[in-house]
Amino acid sequence: MNKRTKIFKAISSYIIIAIVVIAVIVIAGVLLLYHPSSSSSISSTSSMSSTYSSLMTTSSTSSSSSVTTPPSANNTVVVYVAGAYLSIFKYLAQQFEKQYGIPVDINPGGSFGLAAEIAHGAPADVFVPVAYIQAVELEGQNNPGWAIAFISDQMALVYSNYTTMNPYWNQLYSNYTMAMKTNSTKYWYNFFYLLTTKFSLGISNPSSDPEGLYGYLILKMAGYLYANKSFDYFIHLANESNVIHSALTTADFVAPLKAGELDFVFSYKSYAISQHLDYLQLPPWLSFGYYPNETSWYSFFFYKITVNGQTLKIYGNPVYLYITIPKNAPNQQLALKFIQFVITNVNELAMFGVTPIVHPVLFYESQSDVPPQIMNLLNEGVLTYGGNFTAV
């Protein structure tokens, strides 16, 4: 075999080896492309399992209720808030998103009505009812067992410029002025008599909105104080005169009030301020404001409401705005972050006409129900303990 032939054979052998190596590399690459590493596979399986669990939980919740609202996006805090405080929570939402880049979706409504929605599976991350801790309990199986009172408010009689055109306005306002100055039964009786017979009144449904409940409680208190202890005297007058207009929430009264279709609305002082409306301030014993000496007096009166088929006897107490996280909240951690933000910035809310509680008050049924982050705020003195729900 000559030298040239040997060289040719050697080169051919190298070429064959190179082709084999390239083929092996290509095959390995293909296998890796279609069969990820075991760690990636575990991660993917875990993620799918988590998604499946989430879907099954949502499916289970949906199948046991009539609510069809989809769960919130993972990066959005969904807040169900008493409608009268929509302006406050729009402000807080803007500040929270500016600071953390996390959007907040605000859903306003009557506190009792919102609680009923949550009880049926509505995916609220944060629940902010006003006035009555019973709204938290009405969340049913989604009742977290704790809530924080962070601001107080008071009731007022809200009106617009059109109200002053009522032919009985001067007579009403004269009696109101004298009643506030002298606290004379005569003037208070005249005021409430004119109010419930000569003026149209917006009182929201007490079974869905606490403002309506307060409205009827005020009329019962007035009857007891100024009409020979007849609790329902002024309510009967109003019904006989056909002056009461009802709605699911007080927010539904703003447009007709501003248009002159209603004379007065029973609402919160802060709501009047946020809507740039006038209001008649009520004395401490009729306003349900945070007056410690009046608390036992408020609780002497009650009104019956019906929610989710239950008839509840609700006793009067000061107007508080509470905040909590329903058990079925899709975004528990974001909800906690939002609540901590609200508590930290509570003093800023005074500009809305409410009274911030310097050390917000935590109520709970069992300490084990309270998230550790909230208990830390209590232990650090940021919050104060108010007792269980029956203490409210």
C-alpha positions as CSV (number, residue, x, y, z in Angstrom):
1,M,0.0,0.0,0.0
2,N,1.6,3.2,-1.0
3,K,1.9,6.3,1.2
4,R,-0.9,8.3,-0.5
5,T,-3.4,5.5,0.1
6,K,-2.5,5.4,3.8
7,I,-3.0,9.1,4.2
8,F,-6.4,8.9,2.5
9,K,-7.6,6.2,4.8
10,A,-6.5,8.1,7.9
11,I,-8.3,11.2,6.8
12,S,-11.5,9.2,6.1
13,S,-11.3,7.7,9.6
14,Y,-11.2,11.2,11.1
15,I,-14.1,12.4,9.0
16,I,-16.2,9.4,10.1
17,I,-15.4,10.0,13.8
18,A,-16.2,13.7,13.5
19,I,-19.6,12.9,11.9
20,V,-20.4,10.4,14.7
21,V,-19.5,13.0,17.4
22,I,-21.6,15.7,15.7
23,A,-24.5,13.3,15.4
24,V,-24.3,12.4,19.1
25,I,-24.2,16.1,20.1
26,V,-27.3,16.9,17.9
27,I,-29.2,14.0,19.3
28,A,-28.3,15.1,22.9
29,G,-29.4,18.6,22.2
30,V,-32.8,17.4,20.9
31,L,-33.3,15.3,23.9
32,L,-32.5,18.2,26.3
33,L,-34.8,20.5,24.4
34,Y,-37.8,18.2,24.8
35,H,-37.0,16.8,28.2
36,P,-36.1,19.6,30.7
37,S,-33.9,18.9,33.7
38,S,-35.5,17.2,36.7
39,S,-35.5,20.4,38.8
40,S,-37.3,22.3,36.1
41,S,-39.8,19.5,35.8
42,I,-40.4,19.6,39.6
43,S,-40.9,23.4,39.5
44,S,-43.3,23.2,36.6
45,T,-45.3,20.3,38.3
46,S,-45.4,22.3,41.6
47,S,-46.7,25.4,39.7
48,M,-49.3,23.4,37.9
49,S,-50.4,21.7,41.1
50,S,-50.7,25.1,42.8
51,T,-52.8,26.4,39.9
52,Y,-54.9,23.3,39.9
53,S,-55.5,23.6,43.7
54,S,-56.4,27.3,43.2
55,L,-58.8,26.4,40.4
56,M,-60.3,23.7,42.4
57,T,-60.8,26.0,45.4
58,T,-62.4,28.6,43.2
59,S,-64.5,26.0,41.5
60,S,-65.6,24.6,44.9
61,T,-66.5,28.1,46.2
62,S,-68.4,28.9,43.0
63,S,-70.3,25.7,43.0
64,S,-71.5,26.3,46.6
65,S,-72.7,29.8,45.9
66,S,-74.4,32.0,43.4
67,V,-71.5,34.4,43.0
68,T,-69.9,34.4,39.6
69,T,-67.4,37.2,40.1
70,P,-63.9,36.0,39.0
71,P,-61.1,36.0,41.5
72,S,-58.9,39.1,41.7
73,A,-55.7,39.4,39.7
74,N,-52.6,38.3,41.7
75,N,-51.2,41.7,41.7
76,T,-54.3,43.7,42.6
77,V,-55.8,44.4,46.1
78,V,-59.6,44.1,45.9
79,V,-61.3,46.2,48.6
80,Y,-65.0,46.0,49.5
81,V,-65.8,49.3,51.3
82,A,-68.8,51.0,52.8
83,G,-70.0,53.3,50.0
84,A,-69.9,56.5,52.1
85,Y,-66.2,56.2,52.3
86,L,-65.4,55.8,48.6
87,S,-63.6,59.1,48.4
88,I,-61.3,58.1,51.3
89,F,-60.4,54.8,49.8
90,K,-59.9,56.2,46.4
91,Y,-57.3,58.5,48.0
92,L,-55.7,55.6,49.9
93,A,-55.6,53.5,46.8
94,Q,-53.8,56.2,44.8
95,Q,-51.2,56.7,47.5
96,F,-50.7,52.9,48.0
97,E,-50.2,52.4,44.2
98,K,-47.8,55.3,44.0
99,Q,-45.7,54.0,46.9
100,Y,-45.7,50.2,46.0
101,G,-46.8,50.0,42.4
102,I,-49.6,47.7,43.4
103,P,-53.1,48.6,42.0
104,V,-56.2,48.7,44.2
105,D,-59.7,47.9,43.0
106,I,-62.4,49.6,45.1
107,N,-65.9,48.1,45.3
108,P,-68.3,50.3,47.3
109,G,-71.7,49.3,48.7
110,G,-73.8,49.0,51.8
111,S,-71.8,47.2,54.6
112,F,-74.4,44.5,55.3
113,G,-75.0,43.9,51.6
114,L,-71.2,43.6,51.0
115,A,-70.9,41.2,53.9
116,A,-73.6,39.0,52.4
117,E,-71.7,38.9,49.1
118,I,-68.5,37.9,50.8
119,A,-70.5,35.2,52.7
120,H,-71.5,33.8,49.3
121,G,-67.9,33.7,48.0
122,A,-67.2,37.2,46.6
123,P,-63.3,37.4,46.4
124,A,-62.6,40.5,48.5
125,D,-59.0,40.9,49.8
126,V,-60.0,43.6,52.3
127,F,-63.4,44.3,53.8
128,V,-64.1,47.8,55.2
129,P,-67.6,48.0,56.8
130,V,-68.8,51.0,58.7
131,A,-70.6,51.3,62.1
132,Y,-71.4,47.7,63.1
133,I,-69.1,44.8,63.9
134,Q,-72.0,42.6,63.0
135,A,-71.2,43.2,59.4
136,V,-67.9,41.3,59.9
137,E,-69.9,38.4,61.5
138,L,-72.3,38.4,58.5
139,E,-69.4,37.1,56.4
140,G,-70.5,33.7,57.6
141,Q,-67.8,31.0,56.9
142,N,-65.6,33.8,55.6
143,N,-65.7,35.7,58.9
144,P,-62.1,36.1,59.9
145,G,-62.9,36.6,63.6
146,W,-61.1,40.0,63.9
147,A,-61.4,43.6,62.8
148,I,-59.7,46.9,63.4
149,A,-61.6,50.1,64.1
150,F,-59.4,52.9,62.7
151,I,-61.6,56.0,62.3
152,S,-64.8,57.4,63.8
153,D,-67.6,59.5,62.3
154,Q,-71.0,60.8,63.2
155,M,-74.5,61.1,61.7
156,A,-75.9,64.3,60.2
157,L,-78.8,65.5,58.2
158,V,-77.4,66.3,54.7
159,Y,-79.1,68.8,52.4
160,S,-78.5,71.0,49.3
161,N,-79.4,74.5,48.4
162,Y,-82.7,73.3,46.9
163,T,-83.8,72.3,50.4
164,T,-83.7,75.9,51.6
165,M,-86.4,76.6,48.9
166,N,-88.9,74.4,50.7
167,P,-91.7,76.7,52.1
168,Y,-91.2,75.2,55.6
169,W,-87.4,75.7,55.6
170,N,-87.3,78.9,57.7
171,Q,-89.7,77.4,60.3
172,L,-87.6,74.2,60.5
173,Y,-84.3,76.0,60.7
174,S,-85.5,78.4,63.4
175,N,-86.6,75.5,65.6
176,Y,-83.4,73.6,64.9
177,T,-81.3,76.7,65.9
178,M,-83.3,77.2,69.2
179,A,-83.2,73.4,70.0
180,M,-79.4,73.4,69.6
181,K,-79.0,76.4,71.8
182,T,-81.5,75.5,74.6
183,N,-82.1,71.7,74.2
184,S,-85.7,72.5,74.8
185,T,-88.1,69.6,74.2
186,K,-90.5,72.0,72.6
187,Y,-88.1,73.1,69.9
188,W,-86.8,69.6,69.3
189,Y,-90.4,68.2,68.9
190,N,-91.2,71.0,66.4
191,F,-88.1,70.3,64.5
192,F,-88.7,66.6,64.1
193,Y,-92.4,67.0,63.5
194,L,-91.7,69.4,60.5
195,L,-88.8,67.1,59.3
196,T,-91.0,64.0,59.2
197,T,-94.1,65.7,57.7
198,K,-93.0,68.5,55.4
199,F,-89.7,67.4,53.9
200,S,-88.8,64.4,51.7
201,L,-86.2,62.2,53.5
202,G,-83.7,59.8,52.0
203,I,-83.1,56.8,54.4
204,S,-81.3,53.9,52.8
205,N,-82.4,50.3,53.4
206,P,-81.3,49.4,57.0
207,S,-80.9,45.8,56.0
208,S,-78.2,46.6,53.5
209,D,-76.7,50.0,54.7
210,P,-76.0,51.0,58.3
211,E,-76.7,54.7,57.4
212,G,-80.3,53.7,57.0
213,L,-80.2,51.8,60.3
214,Y,-78.8,54.9,62.0
215,G,-81.5,57.1,60.4
216,Y,-84.3,55.0,61.9
217,L,-82.5,54.8,65.3
218,I,-82.3,58.6,65.4
219,L,-86.0,58.9,64.8
220,K,-86.6,56.3,67.6
221,M,-84.4,58.3,69.9
222,A,-86.2,61.5,69.0
223,G,-89.6,59.9,69.7
224,Y,-88.4,58.6,73.1
225,L,-86.9,62.0,74.1
226,Y,-89.4,64.5,72.6
227,A,-92.7,62.6,72.1
228,N,-93.5,61.1,75.5
229,K,-91.2,58.1,75.2
230,S,-93.0,56.9,72.1
231,F,-90.2,55.2,70.2
232,D,-91.9,55.0,66.8
233,Y,-93.8,58.3,66.9
234,F,-91.8,60.1,64.3
235,I,-91.3,57.0,62.2
236,H,-95.1,56.6,62.0
237,L,-95.5,60.3,61.1
238,A,-93.0,59.9,58.3
239,N,-94.7,56.8,57.0
240,E,-98.2,58.4,57.2
241,S,-96.8,61.5,55.4
242,N,-95.2,59.3,52.8
243,V,-91.9,61.4,52.9
244,I,-89.4,58.5,53.2
245,H,-87.5,57.5,50.1
246,S,-85.5,54.2,50.2
247,A,-82.4,53.0,48.3
248,L,-79.9,50.2,48.7
249,T,-77.2,52.7,49.7
250,T,-76.9,56.4,50.6
251,A,-74.8,56.9,47.5
252,D,-78.0,56.5,45.5
253,F,-79.4,59.6,47.0
254,V,-76.6,62.1,46.0
255,A,-77.9,62.8,42.5
256,P,-81.6,63.4,43.5
257,L,-80.4,65.5,46.5
258,K,-78.3,67.7,44.3
259,A,-81.1,67.9,41.8
260,G,-83.6,69.1,44.4
261,E,-85.7,65.9,44.3
262,L,-84.9,65.1,47.9
263,D,-84.8,67.5,50.9
264,F,-82.7,65.6,53.4
265,V,-80.6,62.5,53.6
266,F,-79.6,60.7,56.8
267,S,-75.9,60.2,56.3
268,Y,-72.4,60.6,57.8
269,K,-70.9,64.0,58.3
270,S,-67.8,63.0,56.4
271,Y,-70.0,62.0,53.4
272,A,-71.5,65.5,53.3
273,I,-68.1,67.0,53.3
274,S,-66.7,64.7,50.6
275,Q,-69.8,65.5,48.4
276,H,-69.6,69.2,49.1
277,L,-73.1,69.3,50.6
278,D,-74.5,71.2,53.5
279,Y,-75.6,69.4,56.7
280,L,-77.3,70.0,60.0
281,Q,-75.1,68.7,62.8
282,L,-76.8,66.7,65.5
283,P,-76.1,66.9,69.2
284,P,-73.9,64.2,70.7
285,W,-76.9,62.2,72.1
286,L,-78.4,61.9,68.6
287,S,-75.3,61.7,66.4
288,F,-73.7,58.3,67.3
289,G,-70.4,60.0,67.3
290,Y,-67.5,58.9,69.4
291,Y,-68.6,60.4,72.7
292,P,-67.7,58.0,75.5
293,N,-70.4,59.4,77.9
294,E,-73.1,58.6,75.3
295,T,-72.1,55.0,74.4
296,S,-74.4,53.3,76.9
297,W,-77.2,55.7,75.8
298,Y,-76.8,54.7,72.2
299,S,-77.0,51.0,73.1
300,F,-80.4,51.5,74.8
301,F,-82.0,51.6,71.3
302,F,-82.3,48.9,68.7
303,Y,-83.7,48.2,65.3
304,K,-84.4,44.9,63.6
305,I,-82.9,44.1,60.2
306,T,-83.0,41.1,57.9
307,V,-79.8,39.8,56.2
308,N,-79.4,36.4,54.4
309,G,-82.8,35.4,55.9
310,Q,-81.7,36.2,59.4
311,T,-83.6,38.7,61.5
312,L,-81.1,40.6,63.7
313,K,-81.7,43.0,66.5
314,I,-79.0,45.7,66.1
315,Y,-78.3,48.0,69.0
316,G,-76.9,51.5,68.6
317,N,-73.2,52.1,68.9
318,P,-70.8,54.8,67.8
319,V,-70.0,55.1,64.1
320,Y,-66.7,53.3,63.5
321,L,-65.0,52.3,60.2
322,Y,-63.5,48.8,60.5
323,I,-61.0,47.0,58.4
324,T,-60.3,43.2,58.1
325,I,-59.4,40.4,55.7
326,P,-62.1,37.8,54.8
327,K,-61.0,34.2,55.2
328,N,-61.4,33.6,51.5
329,A,-59.3,36.6,50.4
330,P,-57.3,35.6,47.3
331,N,-54.3,37.8,48.2
332,Q,-53.8,37.6,52.0
333,Q,-50.3,39.0,51.9
334,L,-51.1,42.0,49.7
335,A,-54.2,42.6,51.9
336,L,-52.0,42.7,55.0
337,K,-49.6,45.1,53.3
338,F,-52.6,47.4,52.4
339,I,-54.0,47.3,56.0
340,Q,-50.6,48.2,57.5
341,F,-50.4,51.1,55.0
342,V,-53.8,52.4,56.1
343,I,-53.0,52.2,59.8
344,T,-49.7,54.0,59.2
345,N,-51.4,56.8,57.3
346,V,-54.6,57.0,59.4
347,N,-54.0,60.6,60.6
348,E,-54.1,61.9,57.0
349,L,-57.7,61.0,56.8
350,A,-58.8,63.8,59.1
351,M,-59.0,66.0,56.0
352,F,-62.2,64.0,55.0
353,G,-64.1,65.1,58.1
354,V,-63.6,61.9,60.1
355,T,-61.8,61.4,63.4
356,P,-58.7,59.2,63.1
357,I,-58.2,56.8,66.1
358,V,-54.6,57.5,67.1
359,H,-54.1,53.9,68.2
360,P,-56.6,51.9,66.1
361,V,-58.6,49.3,68.1
362,L,-58.3,45.6,67.5
363,F,-61.2,43.4,68.3
364,Y,-61.0,39.6,68.0
365,E,-62.9,36.5,69.1
366,S,-59.7,34.3,69.4
367,Q,-56.1,35.4,69.2
368,S,-55.4,32.4,67.0
369,D,-57.6,34.0,64.3
370,V,-55.5,37.1,64.1
371,P,-52.6,37.2,61.5
372,P,-49.1,37.4,63.2
373,Q,-48.4,40.7,61.4
374,I,-51.5,42.2,63.1
375,M,-50.6,40.8,66.5
376,N,-47.1,42.3,66.1
377,L,-48.7,45.8,65.7
378,L,-50.7,45.2,68.9
379,N,-47.6,44.1,70.8
380,E,-45.7,47.1,69.5
381,G,-48.3,49.5,70.8
382,V,-49.4,50.6,67.3
383,L,-52.8,49.0,68.0
384,T,-54.8,48.8,71.2
385,Y,-57.0,45.8,72.2
386,G,-60.7,46.5,72.4
387,G,-62.0,43.0,73.5
388,N,-64.2,40.5,71.6
389,F,-67.0,41.5,69.3
390,T,-69.6,41.6,72.0
391,A,-67.6,44.3,73.7
392,V,-68.3,46.7,70.8
